[in-house]
Amino acid sequence: MSDSYEKEHNQKEQIDAEQEHVQTEECALIKENFIRLTADFQNFKRRVEKDREQWSYLAQADVVIAFLPIVDNFERALVEAKKNQESSDFAQWITGFELIYKSLQTTLEKMGVTPIKENSTFNPELHEALVTVPSEEHNEGDIVEVMQQGFMFKGKVLRPSKVSVAQ
């Protein structure tokens, strides 16, 4: 009886050892899956946050773009008005419009909109060349005239400056 008892006891220990080994493997697999899922979730959260920032930027950019033609019209009107300044009433009217224009510029700057100021040498990332003109006063690739002011929005080009470039 002792042989059969010992044999049965050894089989039981072997079964217990196998079950423990299987449970350890299952636990390791569950832990590995948990770590992978946690990493996937963290990546998902980062991706959603990045997408949210991009959507916010695009929504704000659309609003700002709608204001840019108003800025352009103010600039054109002020340039023409200064050319044709005749009476003191007209000068006061121009001064009023200049104040409105400055207020509009200040508001746009608070929103993160700044004019593109690098307007000496053509840069395709900042400028759109509308025409090339022969010029002895400028080097080839220099900007001769800014035809429409470009703007940056939070460090990105919102609208490139439209320029004429020397040949």
ChimeraX attribute file (.defattr): number of C-alpha atoms within 10 A of each C-alpha:
attribute: neighborCount
match mode: 1-to-1
recipient: residues
	/A:1	6
	/A:2	7
	/A:3	8
	/A:4	9
	/A:5	10
	/A:6	11
	/A:7	12
	/A:8	12
	/A:9	12
	/A:10	12
	/A:11	12
	/A:12	12
	/A:13	12
	/A:14	12
	/A:15	12
	/A:16	12
	/A:17	12
	/A:18	12
	/A:19	12
	/A:20	12
	/A:21	12
	/A:22	12
	/A:23	12
	/A:24	12
	/A:25	12
	/A:26	12
	/A:27	12
	/A:28	12
	/A:29	12
	/A:30	12
	/A:31	12
	/A:32	12
	/A:33	12
	/A:34	12
	/A:35	12
	/A:36	12
	/A:37	12
	/A:38	12
	/A:39	12
	/A:40	12
	/A:41	12
	/A:42	12
	/A:43	12
	/A:44	12
	/A:45	12
	/A:46	12
	/A:47	12
	/A:48	12
	/A:49	12
	/A:50	12
	/A:51	12
	/A:52	12
	/A:53	12
	/A:54	12
	/A:55	12
	/A:56	11
	/A:57	13
	/A:58	12
	/A:59	11
	/A:60	14
	/A:61	19
	/A:62	11
	/A:63	10
	/A:64	18
	/A:65	15
	/A:66	10
	/A:67	13
	/A:68	17
	/A:69	11
	/A:70	13
	/A:71	17
	/A:72	12
	/A:73	11
	/A:74	17
	/A:75	17
	/A:76	11
	/A:77	15
	/A:78	16
	/A:79	12
	/A:80	11
	/A:81	15
	/A:82	12
	/A:83	9
	/A:84	11
	/A:85	12
	/A:86	10
	/A:87	9
	/A:88	9
	/A:89	10
	/A:90	14
	/A:91	15
	/A:92	11
	/A:93	12
	/A:94	18
	/A:95	13
	/A:96	12
	/A:97	16
	/A:98	16
	/A:99	11
	/A:100	13
	/A:101	17
	/A:102	13
	/A:103	12
	/A:104	16
	/A:105	16
	/A:106	14
	/A:107	12
	/A:108	18
	/A:109	15
	/A:110	10
	/A:111	14
	/A:112	15
	/A:113	22
	/A:114	20
	/A:115	18
	/A:116	18
	/A:117	12
	/A:118	13
	/A:119	18
	/A:120	14
	/A:121	16
	/A:122	21
	/A:123	16
	/A:124	10
	/A:125	10
	/A:126	21
	/A:127	25
	/A:128	20
	/A:129	18
	/A:130	12
	/A:131	13
	/A:132	16
	/A:133	13
	/A:134	12
	/A:135	13
	/A:136	9
	/A:137	9
	/A:138	15
	/A:139	14
	/A:140	17
	/A:141	15
	/A:142	20
	/A:143	24
	/A:144	24
	/A:145	15
	/A:146	18
	/A:147	13
	/A:148	15
	/A:149	19
	/A:150	23
	/A:151	22
	/A:152	20
	/A:153	21
	/A:154	14
	/A:155	10
	/A:156	12
	/A:157	18
	/A:158	21
	/A:159	19
	/A:160	20
	/A:161	28
	/A:162	19
	/A:163	23
	/A:164	21
	/A:165	26
	/A:166	21
	/A:167	16
